Amino acid sequence: MENICQSCGMPMGKDSDFGTNADGSKNQEYCQFCYQNGKFTDEGITLEQKIAKNIAIAAKMGMPADEAKKMAKEVLPKLKRWRGGK
């Protein structure tokens, strides 16, 4: 089964998709866009801001905005980074 980033929901199927820990090893929970060198690339972002960011990225990739919004609002709150209202 393919991993998904526990911050943004991106599928992570190949080695280059995975983020990196502080020691340079691959992080199995977060993607390269969300997590680099042991830190979140968007540290301090709120769940609502992350949802808006994901909607904008999906729209640039050609997904209809209403579909992107529905998906982001359903998926992101269930991911490890966002559970518990962080």
N, CA, C and O of each residue as an XYZ file, in Angstrom:
344
protein
N       0.847     -1.194      0.000
C       0.000      0.000      0.000
C       0.889      1.253      0.000
O       1.910      1.306      0.686
N       0.492      2.220     -0.755
C       1.257      3.448     -0.874
C       1.061      4.320      0.365
O      -0.055      4.465      0.864
N       2.146      4.892      0.846
C       2.068      5.827      1.966
C       1.496      7.146      1.474
O       1.624      7.492      0.300
N       0.860      7.883      2.392
C       0.480      9.257      2.073
C       1.099     10.164      3.129
O       1.228      9.785      4.293
N       1.471     11.344      2.713
C       2.064     12.312      3.628
C       1.070     12.640      4.730
O      -0.094     12.937      4.459
N       1.528     12.586      5.964
C       0.671     12.841      7.113
C       0.547     14.329      7.425
O       0.105     14.710      8.509
N       0.942     15.168      6.464
C       0.763     16.612      6.584
C      -0.138     17.146      5.468
O      -1.036     17.949      5.719
N       0.111     16.686      4.212
C      -0.643     17.231      3.075
C      -1.495     16.202      2.338
O      -2.365     16.576      1.551
N      -1.260     14.911      2.580
C      -2.041     13.869      1.919
C      -1.485     13.404      0.588
O      -2.107     12.576     -0.079
N      -0.322     13.915      0.179
C       0.265     13.521     -1.102
C       0.680     12.042     -1.068
O       1.292     11.592     -0.099
N       0.352     11.299     -2.109
C       0.834      9.910     -2.185
C       2.365      9.894     -2.286
O       2.959     10.691     -3.011
N       2.984      8.981     -1.553
C       4.437      8.855     -1.589
C       4.781      7.436     -2.031
O       4.782      6.505     -1.226
N       5.070      7.288     -3.308
C       5.328      5.972     -3.869
C       6.780      5.690     -4.171
O       7.207      4.535     -4.155
N       7.553      6.743     -4.448
C       8.966      6.526     -4.769
C       9.845      7.225     -3.733
O       9.405      8.139     -3.036
N      11.065      6.784     -3.652
C      12.006      7.257     -2.642
C      12.109      8.783     -2.593
O      12.179      9.368     -1.512
N      12.118      9.416     -3.747
C      12.288     10.869     -3.798
C      11.078     11.634     -3.275
O      11.169     12.843     -3.058
N       9.942     10.958     -3.066
C       8.747     11.613     -2.532
C       8.861     11.894     -1.038
O       8.215     12.807     -0.525
N       9.687     11.107     -0.335
C       9.760     11.185      1.120
C      10.606     12.359      1.594
O      11.612     12.708      0.977
N      10.179     12.963      2.706
C      10.942     14.028      3.333
C      12.177     13.456      4.010
O      12.416     12.249      3.986
N      12.962     14.352      4.621
C      14.197     13.913      5.268
C      14.220     14.311      6.740
O      13.714     15.362      7.132
N      14.821     13.440      7.538
C      15.030     13.712      8.954
C      16.286     14.564      9.110
O      17.016     14.790      8.146
N      16.530     15.034     10.332
C      17.692     15.886     10.608
C      19.011     15.197     10.247
O      19.973     15.862      9.862
N      19.058     13.869     10.370
C      20.291     13.127     10.051
C      20.410     12.760      8.574
O      21.352     12.077      8.174
N      19.447     13.216      7.762
C      19.493     12.956      6.324
C      18.749     11.706      5.889
O      18.570     11.476      4.693
N      18.311     10.893      6.850
C      17.559      9.681      6.501
C      16.156     10.052      6.023
O      15.659     11.144      6.299
N      15.530      9.126      5.305
C      14.180      9.369      4.791
C      13.165      9.312      5.926
O      13.241      8.450      6.802
N      12.218     10.240      5.898
C      11.126     10.239      6.861
C       9.966      9.495      6.227
O       9.558      9.821      5.113
N       9.437      8.516      6.909
C       8.389      7.663      6.351
C       6.980      8.249      6.461
O       6.038      7.702      5.887
N       6.828      9.359      7.197
C       5.500      9.921      7.417
C       5.187     11.168      6.604
O       4.023     11.453      6.322
N       6.224     11.915      6.225
C       6.000     13.206      5.578
C       6.748     13.314      4.248
O       7.834     12.756      4.089
N       6.158     14.034      3.303
C       6.737     14.165      1.964
C       7.846     15.217      1.915
O       8.043     15.994      2.849
N       8.554     15.209      0.795
C       9.665     16.131      0.579
C       9.226     17.597      0.582
O      10.028     18.478      0.892
N       7.985     17.863      0.245
C       7.505     19.238      0.189
C       7.138     19.773      1.572
O       7.199     20.979      1.812
N       6.757     18.870      2.483
C       6.325     19.280      3.820
C       7.421     19.175      4.872
O       7.382     19.887      5.876
N       8.399     18.295      4.656
C       9.356     17.991      5.726
C      10.766     17.827      5.170
O      11.021     16.936      4.360
N      11.680     18.692      5.609
C      13.065     18.631      5.149
C      14.004     18.879      6.323
O      13.801     19.799      7.115
N      15.028     18.047      6.418
C      16.044     18.187      7.464
C      15.446     18.188      8.871
O      15.913     18.904      9.757
N      14.401     17.369      9.062
C      13.814     17.207     10.382
C      12.839     18.288     10.803
O      12.454     18.352     11.971
N      12.430     19.142      9.869
C      11.509     20.239     10.208
C      10.441     20.384      9.124
O      10.670     20.072      7.956
N       9.269     20.864      9.543
C       8.228     21.172      8.569
C       8.641     22.407      7.786
O       9.146     23.371      8.359
N       8.427     22.378      6.482
C       8.792     23.511      5.632
C       7.840     24.683      5.835
O       8.168     25.824      5.510
N       6.656     24.394      6.374
C       5.668     25.443      6.620
C       5.315     25.493      8.110
O       4.144     25.591      8.477
N       6.335     25.425      8.954
C       6.166     25.447     10.408
C       5.280     26.626     10.816
O       5.465     27.747     10.343
N       4.319     26.358     11.696
C       3.449     27.417     12.188
C       2.174     27.614     11.387
O       1.312     28.400     11.779
N       2.042     26.908     10.269
C       0.835     27.031      9.452
C      -0.339     26.367     10.185
O      -0.166     25.351     10.857
N      -1.517     26.945     10.047
C      -2.707     26.357     10.663
C      -3.332     25.348      9.707
O      -3.006     25.318      8.520
N      -4.218     24.534     10.228
C      -4.930     23.573      9.381
C      -5.694     24.299      8.282
O      -5.678     23.867      7.129
N      -6.360     25.393      8.626
C      -7.131     26.142      7.622
C      -6.218     26.692      6.524
O      -6.570     26.674      5.344
N      -5.051     27.178      6.925
C      -4.096     27.690      5.939
C      -3.570     26.559      5.053
O      -3.375     26.744      3.852
N      -3.345     25.395      5.649
C      -2.868     24.239      4.887
C      -3.934     23.786      3.892
O      -3.614     23.437      2.756
N      -5.186     23.791      4.309
C      -6.281     23.429      3.406
C      -6.304     24.389      2.215
O      -6.416     23.955      1.069
N      -6.199     25.691      2.486
C      -6.203     26.686      1.407
C      -5.009     26.474      0.472
O      -5.137     26.590     -0.747
N      -3.845     26.162      1.058
C      -2.636     25.917      0.256
C      -2.843     24.695     -0.644
O      -2.497     24.731     -1.825
N      -3.403     23.622     -0.095
C      -3.640     22.411     -0.882
C      -4.642     22.660     -2.006
O      -4.468     22.147     -3.111
N      -5.678     23.434     -1.740
C      -6.677     23.761     -2.758
C      -6.009     24.505     -3.918
O      -6.267     24.209     -5.084
N      -5.151     25.470     -3.589
C      -4.459     26.250     -4.625
C      -3.546     25.361     -5.463
O      -3.492     25.500     -6.685
N      -2.829     24.450     -4.812
C      -1.935     23.539     -5.539
C      -2.739     22.617     -6.451
O      -2.376     22.410     -7.608
N      -3.831     22.065     -5.926
C      -4.674     21.162     -6.721
C      -5.271     21.892     -7.922
O      -5.354     21.329     -9.013
N      -5.683     23.138     -7.723
C      -6.254     23.930     -8.816
C      -5.206     24.151     -9.917
O      -5.524     24.075    -11.104
N      -3.953     24.426     -9.518
C      -2.872     24.603    -10.501
C      -2.635     23.324    -11.292
O      -2.204     23.368    -12.445
N      -2.920     22.181    -10.663
C      -2.727     20.889    -11.326
C      -3.948     20.488    -12.156
O      -3.957     19.424    -12.774
N      -4.982     21.345    -12.170
C      -6.133     21.096    -13.019
C      -7.360     20.516    -12.340
O      -8.355     20.229    -13.006
N      -7.307     20.339    -11.027
C      -8.474     19.810    -10.320
C      -9.476     20.951    -10.097
O      -9.076     22.052     -9.720
N     -10.758     20.704    -10.323
C     -11.765     21.742    -10.051
C     -11.698     22.184     -8.580
O     -11.537     21.350     -7.688
N     -11.821     23.482     -8.333
C     -11.666     24.039     -6.981
C     -12.626     23.424     -5.972
O     -12.239     23.163     -4.833
N     -13.876     23.188     -6.377
C     -14.842     22.625     -5.428
C     -14.471     21.197     -5.032
O     -14.659     20.797     -3.883
N     -13.946     20.436     -5.981
C     -13.496     19.066     -5.707
C     -12.263     19.087     -4.801
O     -12.159     18.292     -3.867
N     -11.336     19.995     -5.079
C     -10.115     20.123     -4.263
C     -10.464     20.523     -2.836
O      -9.883     20.006     -1.882
N     -11.411     21.440     -2.692
C     -11.825     21.899     -1.362
C     -12.458     20.769     -0.565
O     -12.154     20.586      0.613
N     -13.342     20.010     -1.211
C     -14.013     18.884     -0.557
C     -12.983     17.852     -0.096
O     -13.046     17.367      1.034
N     -12.036     17.519     -0.974
C     -11.020     16.527     -0.649
C     -10.132     17.007      0.501
O      -9.874     16.257      1.443
N      -9.668     18.251      0.426
C      -8.778     18.786      1.463
C      -9.475     18.818      2.824
O      -8.872     18.472      3.840
N     -10.728     19.227      2.844
C     -11.461     19.319      4.117
C     -11.779     17.947      4.704
O     -11.948     17.814      5.916
N     -11.860     16.932      3.854
C     -12.122     15.569      4.342
C     -10.841     14.874      4.782
O     -10.837     14.167      5.789
N      -9.751     15.065      4.040
C      -8.523     14.304      4.271
C      -7.614     14.932      5.330
O      -7.190     14.241      6.257
N      -7.311     16.209      5.213
C      -6.296     16.814      6.070
C      -6.570     16.689      7.574
O      -5.649     16.345      8.315
N      -7.785     16.950      8.056
C      -8.005     16.847      9.511
C      -7.756     15.452     10.082
O      -7.575     15.309     11.291
N      -7.743     14.430      9.240
C      -7.535     13.050      9.704
C      -6.062     12.657      9.727
O      -5.713     11.606     10.265
N      -5.194     13.486      9.149
C      -3.776     13.157      9.076
C      -3.084     13.425     10.410
O      -3.519     14.274     11.189
N      -2.010     12.697     10.660
C      -1.301     12.741     11.945
C      -0.956     14.163     12.391
O      -1.151     14.507     13.557
N      -0.451     14.985     11.483
C      -0.027     16.339     11.854
C      -1.180     17.187     12.376
O      -0.971     18.065     13.213
N      -2.389     16.936     11.893
C      -3.520     17.819     12.183
C      -4.508     17.274     13.211
O      -5.372     18.014     13.680
N      -4.397     16.008     13.565
C      -5.307     15.457     14.564
C      -5.080     16.161     15.896
O      -3.943     16.422     16.290
N      -6.161     16.460     16.572
C      -6.043     17.122     17.868
C      -5.972     18.636     17.767
O      -5.654     19.317     18.741
N      -6.273     19.164     16.571
C      -6.378     20.612     16.392
C      -5.060     21.368     16.343
O      -5.048     22.584     16.537
N      -3.960     20.689     16.092
C      -2.663     21.365     16.011
C      -2.614     22.289     14.818
O      -1.598     22.945     14.587
